[in-house]
């Protein structure tokens, strides 16, 4: 994943935490990734303004270009989160009969039932 895509994806995943709108898992993911993003800023004595996300993104891109260890750490975190979010299971429990149940792993195009 290139650095700009990595920075954009990481900040997108952090947005529920930053906007205080996320709940449950997405809030925890956002908080964890925001804490990961903040770490190198604190080491350089720089403060982050979560309200100016474009400025943060530009500085994050610079830090990812400078620090390969941080880039790899953020890359691994983003990859793991994307993998976990892609593996969602749904359990249906009902006391009546189910006539049809369809489990779809991925979809390209239209589905008609």
N, C-alpha and C positions, 0 to 999 in steps of 0.2 A: 504494500500500500504506500503510495507516495505521501510525502510529508504534509502537503496541503490537505489531502483527503483525510489523513490521520487526524490532523488538528481539527478539521471541520466535524468529523464524526465524533471525536472525543468531546468537543464542546456541545454537540447536539445531544449526546447521551447525558451530559451534565445539566442540560437545560431544565429538566423537571425540578432538580434540586435548587437551581438558581432562581427559578421563577416561583418557588414555593408552591407549585401546583401538583407536583408528583405525589404519588402515594405508594406505599408498600415497596415492592421490588424496584420499581423505576426510581423512586426517591432514594433508596439505598444505593443503587448503582450510580445515580447522579452525585450523591454525596461522596462515594468512594472515588469516583473519577475526578471530581473537583479537588479533593484532597491530594490526589496524585499529581494533578496539574499544578497545584499551588506550591508543591514541595520545591522545585527548582527556583521558583520566583523568590521564595523565602530565603533560599541559600544565597541568592544574589542581592538580597535586601530590597527587592522590588515588591510593591504592593499591587494587588489585583483589584480592578474595579469591575465587578460582575455586571454592572449596569452598562458598561461600554464593551460589549462582547467582541466587536470588530478589532478594537485595540488589543484586547487580550489575545485574540486569534493571531494577529500579526506578531506579537511578542512570543507567543507559543511556537509559531513556525520558526522564528529565529532560534529559540532554545532547542527545538528538535533538530535543527541543522547543526548546532554546535555540540550537542551532547548525544552521542550514539547510544549510551547506556539508557538514558531517559527515553529516547525514541523507542528502543526495544521494549522497555518496561511498559510504556503507554500502548505500543502496538500489541503486545501480548494481552494486556488488560482488555483492549477494545475487541480483539479477536475472540477472547473468552466470553465476553458479554454478548457479542453478536451470535456466537454459537449457542449460548444458553437461551437467548431470546428466541432463537430459531427452533429450539426443541421444547415446544409447549405441548403438553398433553391435556386432553379434556376427558373427564370421566362423566358419563351420564348415568344417573341412578333414577329409576322410576319404578313405581309399584304396578304399573300397567304394562301391557305388551308394547314393544317397539316394532313397528312394521318395517322400518328401514333406518339403518344407521350408516352413514358414510364418513369415513376418516380420510382426510385429504392432507398429504404431506406437503405438497406444493402444487401450485396452480399456474398454468399459463393459458390464458383464454377464458372463455365463459363456461360455467357449469350450470346445467339444468337438472333439477330433481323432479 
